[in-house]
Amino acid sequence: MGDPEALDRAIEYLARVEHADKRPTPEDFVVEELMVNAVPGWAGRTLADLELRSRCGVSVLAVARDHERLEPPDPHRPLGEHDRLVLAGAREEIERVRNARHARQNESTRERS
């Protein structure tokens, strides 16, 4: 099929265009945890590579490596498969990350078929 990153960019662009006139309220702000291994292709990449802030509008508050305690994110350290990211952003921005995750999972499933 196509380049998974191009699909992610298209999803992000459409989300921004569709909701450009909406401003998040404090009630829309959420903090959530996301396992790196839940998103195909994220393990081994760095936060700088993923550009979550500029592409999806979410901030990474902390990274928990395996079973270690939370630590400030190092944008240049490769993410491990069992790392957990603590994300903060508007509910729709966090949803954008989830949608990108599902799009990549669907793409991976189609490629194996």
Backbone as CSV, one residue per row, in Angstrom:
resi,resn,N_x,N_y,N_z,CA_x,CA_y,CA_z,C_x,C_y,C_z
1,MET,0.852,-1.169,0.000,0.000,0.000,0.000,0.898,1.231,0.000
2,GLY,0.525,2.230,0.767,1.304,3.451,0.787,2.242,3.519,1.978
3,ASP,2.949,4.592,2.062,3.865,4.860,3.157,3.045,5.138,4.418
4,PRO,3.241,4.361,5.507,2.471,4.574,6.737,2.624,5.984,7.299
5,GLU,3.801,6.576,7.155,3.990,7.934,7.662,3.168,8.934,6.857
6,ALA,3.027,8.710,5.573,2.194,9.596,4.747,0.742,9.496,5.185
7,LEU,0.301,8.286,5.523,-1.059,8.105,6.020,-1.243,8.844,7.332
8,ASP,-0.270,8.749,8.238,-0.344,9.471,9.510,-0.458,10.971,9.269
9,ARG,0.368,11.496,8.364,0.331,12.940,8.080,-1.024,13.348,7.514
10,ALA,-1.601,12.523,6.668,-2.914,12.839,6.084,-3.989,12.866,7.173
11,ILE,-3.949,11.901,8.075,-4.919,11.866,9.178,-4.787,13.120,10.035
12,GLU,-3.546,13.473,10.352,-3.297,14.651,11.183,-3.773,15.925,10.493
13,TYR,-3.503,16.043,9.204,-3.917,17.226,8.461,-5.440,17.346,8.447
14,LEU,-6.116,16.261,8.148,-7.579,16.298,8.111,-8.162,16.636,9.474
15,ALA,-7.573,16.127,10.533,-8.061,16.442,11.874,-7.901,17.929,12.170
16,ARG,-6.782,18.517,11.742,-6.572,19.951,11.981,-7.549,20.780,11.170
17,VAL,-7.779,20.416,9.922,-8.676,21.179,9.060,-10.115,21.087,9.555
18,GLU,-10.545,19.885,9.936,-11.920,19.690,10.385,-12.224,20.411,11.688
19,HIS,-11.206,20.603,12.534,-11.441,21.181,13.852,-10.695,22.488,14.069
20,ALA,-10.347,23.179,12.987,-9.544,24.394,13.098,-10.254,25.490,13.878
21,ASP,-11.582,25.529,13.840,-12.319,26.593,14.521,-12.622,26.270,15.982
22,LYS,-12.326,25.072,16.450,-12.619,24.677,17.820,-11.395,24.859,18.695
23,ARG,-11.555,25.506,19.819,-10.482,25.670,20.796,-10.771,24.757,21.980
24,PRO,-9.756,24.022,22.458,-9.988,23.142,23.607,-10.267,23.941,24.875
25,THR,-11.131,23.409,25.703,-11.429,23.996,27.005,-10.684,23.191,28.059
26,PRO,-10.579,23.691,29.284,-9.897,22.914,30.330,-10.498,21.516,30.522
27,GLU,-11.783,21.373,30.280,-12.425,20.066,30.405,-11.951,19.091,29.335
28,ASP,-11.453,19.633,28.221,-10.974,18.793,27.125,-9.560,18.283,27.351
29,PHE,-8.833,18.848,28.317,-7.443,18.491,28.562,-7.361,17.166,29.314
30,VAL,-6.514,16.251,28.830,-6.353,14.946,29.468,-4.880,14.570,29.536
31,VAL,-4.581,13.679,30.472,-3.267,13.067,30.588,-3.502,11.571,30.500
32,GLU,-2.822,10.910,29.570,-3.009,9.479,29.365,-1.677,8.790,29.158
33,GLU,-1.683,7.498,29.414,-0.503,6.669,29.230,-0.678,5.843,27.954
34,LEU,0.410,5.669,27.225,0.374,4.887,25.997,1.601,3.990,25.956
35,MET,1.378,2.714,25.742,2.487,1.765,25.605,3.104,1.923,24.214
36,VAL,4.405,1.984,24.167,5.101,2.133,22.883,4.797,0.949,21.971
37,ASN,4.728,-0.263,22.531,4.494,-1.438,21.689,3.069,-1.500,21.138
38,ALA,2.197,-0.581,21.555,0.843,-0.525,21.002,0.823,0.144,19.633
39,VAL,1.925,0.779,19.278,1.986,1.493,18.002,3.089,0.884,17.147
40,PRO,2.731,0.167,16.101,3.749,-0.436,15.236,4.728,0.613,14.710
41,GLY,6.007,0.287,14.827,7.027,1.167,14.285,7.583,2.200,15.248
42,TRP,7.032,2.312,16.452,7.542,3.314,17.391,8.758,2.814,18.156
43,ALA,8.825,1.536,18.483,9.973,0.998,19.223,11.239,1.212,18.394
44,GLY,12.276,1.720,19.038,13.530,1.990,18.355,13.631,3.399,17.796
45,ARG,12.517,4.103,17.704,12.537,5.491,17.231,12.655,6.422,18.432
46,THR,13.023,7.660,18.194,13.131,8.643,19.269,11.903,9.548,19.270
47,LEU,11.702,10.245,20.381,10.601,11.214,20.443,10.822,12.320,19.414
48,ALA,12.074,12.676,19.185,12.369,13.686,18.156,11.914,13.197,16.781
49,ASP,12.111,11.910,16.500,11.660,11.340,15.219,10.141,11.385,15.099
50,LEU,9.457,11.076,16.187,7.999,10.963,16.144,7.300,12.314,16.033
51,GLU,7.928,13.376,16.534,7.373,14.734,16.438,5.917,14.803,16.901
52,LEU,5.627,14.200,18.046,4.239,14.146,18.516,3.653,15.526,18.790
53,ARG,4.462,16.450,19.264,3.957,17.796,19.551,3.553,18.512,18.268
54,SER,4.426,18.501,17.271,4.111,19.240,16.050,3.114,18.507,15.161
55,ARG,3.134,17.171,15.172,2.247,16.410,14.289,0.866,16.177,14.881
56,CYS,0.806,15.962,16.206,-0.481,15.624,16.824,-0.923,16.639,17.878
57,GLY,-0.016,17.501,18.321,-0.373,18.503,19.316,-0.300,18.005,20.749
58,VAL,0.293,16.845,20.990,0.400,16.318,22.351,1.819,16.491,22.874
59,SER,1.922,16.599,24.195,3.215,16.695,24.854,3.510,15.397,25.574
60,VAL,4.762,14.986,25.558,5.189,13.816,26.320,5.729,14.335,27.641
61,LEU,5.021,14.014,28.730,5.414,14.488,30.053,6.503,13.627,30.675
62,ALA,6.448,12.329,30.411,7.390,11.403,31.026,7.438,10.114,30.226
63,VAL,8.511,9.360,30.475,8.673,8.034,29.888,9.005,7.084,31.023
64,ALA,8.301,5.969,31.086,8.626,4.913,32.048,9.261,3.794,31.247
65,ARG,10.492,3.485,31.560,11.230,2.457,30.843,11.062,1.133,31.566
66,ASP,10.490,0.154,30.870,10.174,-1.149,31.451,9.414,-0.934,32.759
67,HIS,9.987,-1.362,33.888,9.291,-1.201,35.168,9.939,-0.126,36.037
68,GLU,10.754,0.723,35.434,11.403,1.803,36.164,10.407,2.921,36.439
69,ARG,10.815,3.843,37.267,9.941,4.984,37.580,9.896,5.944,36.388
70,LEU,8.959,6.858,36.434,8.836,7.850,35.375,10.053,8.761,35.380
71,GLU,10.477,9.147,34.193,11.595,10.070,34.087,11.295,11.086,32.993
72,PRO,11.942,12.254,33.063,11.714,13.252,32.004,12.099,12.659,30.648
73,PRO,11.361,12.999,29.625,11.646,12.422,28.305,12.955,12.955,27.728
74,ASP,13.737,12.058,27.182,14.950,12.416,26.443,14.590,12.285,24.972
75,PRO,14.505,13.390,24.241,14.034,13.320,22.855,14.943,12.525,21.915
76,HIS,16.165,12.239,22.352,17.106,11.564,21.458,17.393,10.126,21.857
77,ARG,16.766,9.645,22.907,16.961,8.251,23.339,15.921,7.368,22.648
78,PRO,16.349,6.308,21.986,15.383,5.416,21.321,14.397,4.820,22.323
79,LEU,13.151,4.741,21.914,12.110,4.171,22.759,12.203,2.652,22.748
80,GLY,12.020,2.070,23.921,12.004,0.624,24.030,10.603,0.082,23.827
81,GLU,10.509,-1.138,23.426,9.219,-1.774,23.137,8.291,-1.785,24.356
82,HIS,8.849,-1.847,25.570,8.026,-1.901,26.776,7.940,-0.568,27.504
83,ASP,8.402,0.509,26.871,8.303,1.838,27.472,6.851,2.298,27.470
84,ARG,6.538,3.137,28.451,5.219,3.765,28.528,5.415,5.275,28.430
85,LEU,4.621,5.922,27.596,4.665,7.373,27.456,3.496,7.980,28.217
86,VAL,3.758,9.048,28.940,2.685,9.805,29.582,2.462,11.029,28.700
87,LEU,1.290,11.066,28.059,0.945,12.114,27.095,-0.045,13.094,27.697
88,ALA,0.068,14.354,27.323,-0.875,15.382,27.756,-1.307,16.185,26.544
89,GLY,-2.580,16.519,26.513,-3.090,17.330,25.418,-4.596,17.387,25.463
90,ALA,-5.148,18.086,24.516,-6.602,18.128,24.393,-7.092,16.730,24.033
91,ARG,-8.284,16.414,24.464,-8.862,15.093,24.219,-8.786,14.713,22.738
92,GLU,-9.081,15.655,21.848,-9.053,15.355,20.408,-7.631,15.127,19.913
93,GLU,-6.635,15.762,20.540,-5.247,15.540,20.140,-4.778,14.143,20.550
94,ILE,-5.167,13.733,21.758,-4.840,12.378,22.208,-5.539,11.372,21.292
95,GLU,-6.755,11.677,20.923,-7.495,10.811,19.997,-6.776,10.720,18.655
96,ARG,-6.153,11.810,18.220,-5.394,11.818,16.971,-4.241,10.814,17.036
97,VAL,-3.579,10.725,18.193,-2.509,9.742,18.361,-3.098,8.341,18.276
98,ARG,-4.237,8.124,18.941,-4.896,6.813,18.875,-5.283,6.462,17.447
99,ASN,-5.830,7.416,16.718,-6.231,7.162,15.331,-5.026,6.810,14.473
100,ALA,-3.919,7.491,14.675,-2.696,7.174,13.935,-2.244,5.765,14.281
101,ARG,-2.391,5.401,15.567,-2.016,4.053,16.001,-2.874,3.019,15.281
102,HIS,-4.194,3.237,15.249,-5.087,2.269,14.600,-4.845,2.222,13.098
103,ALA,-4.550,3.365,12.497,-4.272,3.387,11.056,-3.024,2.563,10.756
104,ARG,-2.008,2.687,11.598,-0.780,1.912,11.385,-1.033,0.431,11.609
105,GLN,-1.850,0.087,12.626,-2.150,-1.320,12.859,-2.910,-1.904,11.685
106,ASN,-3.861,-1.154,11.153,-4.622,-1.629,9.993,-3.719,-1.785,8.787
107,GLU,-2.797,-0.846,8.592,-1.848,-0.893,7.475,-0.965,-2.137,7.608
108,SER,-0.485,-2.416,8.833,0.368,-3.585,9.049,-0.392,-4.874,8.771
109,THR,-1.668,-4.916,9.162,-2.494,-6.101,8.931,-2.687,-6.321,7.435
110,ARG,-2.943,-5.240,6.676,-3.144,-5.348,5.232,-1.864,-5.819,4.548
111,GLU,-0.706,-5.349,5.012,0.562,-5.729,4.387,0.848,-7.216,4.584
112,ARG,0.414,-7.796,5.710,0.666,-9.215,5.971,-0.280,-10.099,5.177
113,SER,-1.406,-9.553,4.753,-2.410,-10.356,4.008,-1.979,-10.639,2.605
